[in-house]
Amino acid sequence: MTEKQEVLYDVKDKVATITINRPERRNSMNAGVLAGLNKYLDEAAVDRGVSAIVLTGAGHTFCAGADLGSNFSGEQSFLDMHDDRRHYIGLLLKMNKCKKPILAAIEGYCLAGGMGLCLSSDVVIASEDAQFGLPEIKRGLWPYMVTAVLIRNVGRKKAAELCMTGERISAAEAERIGMINYSVPSEQFEEKVTDMAKKLSSFSPAIMGLGKSSFYQIADMTTEAALNYLRSQLTINTQAEDLMEGITAFMEKRQPNWKGR
């Protein structure tokens, strides 16, 4: 395994699982983790045997953000540190642009830059004992890049409070404010993640890809521009072979056999 096994990759039943594997550092992100996440997202994106992606962390914790020890060690110049941050930006953008659904499975800590991974995933399931927060303000920082995805997922007042106080919130509160989809009892966590991954991977990869792309594309459009754009995407969708397969399967009362085109 490359990246000193700091990121693990496995494919089973059309689901690719990408695991941050630094439990001794609460799965904090260093250069190796960012490289591994970018690499395996690229792999999963082009693998025709993968229809959904699960992003998680080893050791019952998700990701505590950037590794402050390696990121602020003084070994890099000011400009080199600034330039290296493009890898994290690229990762968040890649998650949105990936045509396959990404499910974040969160246990334990989801903090700082880990919140960016959570918020850039399409669906999020958390164990009820998970904790979410942006503690940067307590370290003399502001969660600059995470802010871009934060205000696209939760209301601005709550987003501002999270940034300005640095306080953690529970999984139940994260679900209440729309940051995650589900907070589930810890004993049901693995089953819920497995069931959701199976569901997401069961649909036409072609239609899922078209739909996900349009979902994020319209986020910053006006209503008129969004409706006109979506009209064109619907026309493209109607030309897909999988549409006819879905309709035929429905009429014949059977499961569809998706061809991915």
C-alpha positions in Angstrom: 0.0 0.0 0.0 1.4 3.4 -0.9 1.4 6.5 1.3 2.7 4.3 4.1 -0.8 2.9 4.4 -2.0 6.3 5.6 -5.0 5.9 3.3 -6.5 2.5 2.6 -8.6 1.5 -0.4 -10.9 -1.4 -0.9 -13.7 -2.3 -3.5 -16.5 -4.7 -2.7 -19.9 -5.1 -4.3 -19.6 -2.0 -6.4 -18.7 0.1 -3.4 -15.2 1.6 -3.0 -14.2 2.3 0.6 -11.5 5.0 1.2 -10.2 5.0 4.8 -7.9 7.6 6.4 -5.6 5.4 8.4 -3.8 7.5 11.0 -5.8 6.6 14.1 -2.8 7.4 16.4 -3.2 11.1 15.1 -7.0 11.1 15.1 -6.7 10.6 11.3 -5.4 14.2 10.9 -4.4 15.2 7.4 -0.8 15.5 6.3 0.7 15.5 2.8 0.5 11.7 2.5 -3.2 11.6 3.5 -4.1 14.3 1.0 -2.2 12.6 -1.7 -3.8 9.3 -0.9 -7.4 10.7 -0.8 -6.8 12.4 -4.2 -5.3 9.3 -5.7 -8.1 6.9 -4.6 -10.9 9.3 -5.5 -9.4 9.4 -9.0 -9.2 5.6 -9.1 -12.8 5.1 -7.9 -14.1 7.8 -10.3 -12.8 5.8 -13.4 -13.4 2.3 -12.2 -16.5 0.9 -14.0 -16.8 -1.6 -11.2 -17.5 1.1 -8.6 -20.9 2.8 -8.3 -20.6 4.4 -4.9 -17.8 5.6 -2.6 -17.6 5.5 1.2 -15.2 7.8 2.9 -14.3 7.0 6.5 -11.6 6.9 9.2 -9.8 4.1 11.0 -10.0 3.5 14.7 -13.5 4.8 15.3 -12.7 8.4 14.4 -13.2 10.3 11.2 -10.8 13.2 10.8 -9.6 15.8 13.3 -8.5 18.2 10.5 -5.0 19.2 9.5 -2.0 17.7 11.3 -0.8 20.9 13.1 2.5 19.3 13.9 3.5 18.7 10.3 1.7 21.6 8.8 3.2 24.2 11.1 6.6 22.7 11.8 8.5 25.6 10.2 10.1 23.3 7.7 8.3 24.9 4.7 8.5 28.5 3.5 5.4 30.8 3.8 4.9 30.6 0.0 5.3 26.8 -0.1 2.7 26.3 2.6 0.4 28.6 0.7 0.9 26.7 -2.5 0.4 23.3 -0.8 -3.0 24.2 0.3 -4.2 23.8 -3.2 -4.2 20.1 -2.7 -7.0 20.4 0.0 -9.0 22.8 -2.2 -8.6 20.4 -5.2 -9.8 17.5 -3.0 -13.0 19.3 -2.0 -13.7 20.3 -5.6 -13.0 16.8 -6.8 -15.5 15.4 -4.4 -18.2 17.6 -5.8 -17.2 16.9 -9.4 -17.0 13.2 -8.9 -20.0 11.7 -10.7 -20.3 8.9 -8.2 -22.1 9.4 -4.9 -19.8 9.8 -1.9 -21.1 8.7 1.5 -19.2 9.9 4.6 -19.3 7.4 7.5 -18.4 9.4 10.6 -17.5 8.1 14.0 -15.7 10.1 16.8 -14.1 13.4 15.9 -15.0 15.3 12.7 -13.2 18.6 13.2 -11.7 21.5 11.2 -10.6 20.3 7.8 -12.4 17.0 8.5 -15.6 19.0 8.4 -14.7 20.0 4.9 -14.6 16.4 3.9 -17.9 15.8 5.6 -19.6 18.7 4.0 -18.2 17.9 0.6 -19.7 14.4 0.7 -23.1 13.8 -0.8 -24.7 11.9 2.1 -23.4 11.7 5.7 -24.2 9.1 8.3 -22.7 9.6 11.8 -22.7 7.5 15.0 -24.6 9.3 17.7 -21.3 9.7 19.7 -19.6 11.7 16.9 -18.5 15.3 17.6 -18.4 18.1 15.0 -16.6 21.4 15.3 -14.4 24.1 13.9 -11.9 24.7 16.7 -9.5 26.9 14.5 -10.5 30.2 16.3 -9.1 28.7 19.5 -5.7 28.2 17.8 -5.5 31.6 16.3 -6.9 30.6 12.9 -10.2 31.0 11.0 -11.6 28.0 9.1 -11.2 29.8 5.8 -11.6 27.0 3.2 -14.2 25.0 5.1 -16.3 28.2 5.2 -17.0 27.8 1.5 -18.7 24.5 1.9 -20.2 25.2 5.3 -22.4 28.1 4.1 -23.6 25.9 1.3 -24.9 23.3 3.7 -26.2 25.1 6.8 -27.8 28.5 7.5 -25.5 31.4 7.7 -26.2 32.3 11.4 -25.4 28.8 12.5 -22.4 28.7 10.2 -21.1 31.9 11.7 -21.6 30.6 15.2 -19.6 27.5 14.5 -16.7 29.5 13.0 -16.7 32.2 15.7 -17.0 30.0 18.9 -15.1 26.9 17.9 -17.5 24.9 20.0 -18.3 21.3 19.2 -21.8 20.0 18.5 -23.2 16.5 18.7 -24.3 14.3 15.9 -27.9 14.9 16.8 -27.4 18.7 16.5 -25.5 18.3 13.3 -28.5 16.4 11.9 -30.9 19.0 13.2 -29.2 21.8 11.4 -28.8 19.9 8.1 -25.1 19.3 8.3 -25.5 15.5 8.1 -28.3 13.2 7.0 -28.5 10.7 9.9 -27.3 10.4 13.5 -27.7 6.7 14.5 -27.0 4.7 17.6 -23.5 3.3 17.6 -24.7 -0.3 17.5 -26.6 0.5 14.3 -23.9 2.5 12.6 -22.3 -0.1 10.4 -25.6 -1.6 9.2 -26.9 1.9 8.3 -23.7 2.7 6.4 -23.8 -0.6 4.5 -27.5 -0.3 3.6 -27.0 3.3 2.3 -23.9 2.4 0.3 -25.8 -0.6 -1.2 -28.8 1.7 -2.1 -26.6 4.4 -3.7 -24.7 1.8 -5.7 -27.9 0.2 -7.0 -28.9 2.9 -9.5 -27.8 3.6 -13.0 -24.2 5.1 -12.8 -24.9 7.1 -15.9 -28.0 8.8 -14.5 -26.5 9.2 -11.1 -23.5 11.0 -12.7 -25.7 13.3 -14.8 -27.9 14.1 -11.8 -25.1 14.7 -9.3 -23.3 17.0 -11.7 -26.4 19.1 -12.3 -27.2 19.2 -8.5 -23.9 21.0 -7.7 -23.8 23.0 -11.0 -26.9 24.9 -10.2 -26.0 25.8 -6.6 -24.8 29.3 -7.4 -27.2 30.0 -10.4 -30.2 32.2 -10.5 -33.5 30.3 -10.5 -34.0 31.2 -14.2 -30.5 30.1 -15.2 -30.9 26.9 -13.2 -34.2 26.0 -14.7 -32.9 26.5 -18.3 -29.8 24.5 -17.5 -31.8 21.7 -15.9 -34.1 21.6 -19.0 -31.1 20.8 -21.1 -29.9 18.1 -18.7 -33.3 16.5 -18.7 -33.2 16.3 -22.5 -29.8 14.6 -22.3 -31.1 12.2 -19.7 -34.0 11.2 -22.0 -31.4 9.9 -24.5 -29.8 7.5 -22.1 -30.3 3.8 -22.6 -30.8 3.3 -18.9 -33.9 5.4 -18.9 -35.7 2.9 -21.2 -34.3 0.0 -19.2 -35.7 1.6 -16.0 -39.1 2.1 -17.6 -39.2 -1.4 -19.1 -38.1 -3.0 -15.8 -40.9 -1.1 -14.0 -43.5 -2.3 -16.5 -42.2 -5.9 -16.3 -42.1 -5.7 -12.5 -38.4 -6.7 -12.3 -35.1 -5.2 -11.2 -33.4 -3.1 -13.9 -30.2 -4.2 -15.5 -28.3 -1.0 -15.7 -25.7 -0.7 -18.5 -24.3 2.7 -17.4 -25.1 4.5 -20.6 
